[in-house]
Amino acid sequence: MSTLTGALFVDLGEGREDMRTGHVRWSRPPRARYECLLCHTTEGPVTGPTAVARFVATVRTTHPTRCTTTHEGARAA
């Protein structure tokens, strides 16, 4: 039986590529947050494409090191 320990929320944002420069012009930048269901804390929110990518890639492994409850025996969502 697996246990749900957290929820990762990611809003991909809304943007359009500038055909001249190739850069994305964001009308609503990407954002993300993580909510731990064990210690009831929230990590983030972070905004911007680079920050969101880095946050999503690491939050499930870094949060347990800061969590006030034990993640032992629990499996990340």
C-alpha positions, -999 to 999 in steps of 0.1 A, spaced: 0 0 0 14 34 -9 9 65 11 3 100 -4 27 124 14 25 156 -6 10 175 -35 30 193 -62 11 220 -80 25 233 -113 9 261 -134 26 261 -167 18 297 -173 9 315 -205 33 329 -230 40 335 -266 72 332 -285 85 364 -300 93 353 -335 119 380 -339 140 371 -309 129 335 -301 122 344 -265 90 338 -247 70 368 -235 50 356 -205 16 371 -198 14 347 -168 47 331 -159 50 295 -148 47 289 -110 49 259 -87 44 250 -50 46 218 -29 23 211 0 34 184 25 5 164 39 26 152 68 39 184 84 13 207 67 39 231 53 41 247 19 73 250 -1 73 278 -26 56 293 -46 84 298 -71 79 317 -104 96 318 -137 105 289 -161 140 283 -148 130 284 -111 100 262 -116 120 236 -135 147 235 -107 120 234 -80 101 205 -96 132 185 -101 144 187 -65 115 194 -41 105 158 -35 140 149 -24 148 181 -5 116 186 14 120 154 35 153 168 48 134 198 62 101 181 71 92 182 108 77 147 106 93 114 95 90 103 59 102 69 68 80 42 53 61 68 33 63 70 -4 63 103 -23 34 110 -46 
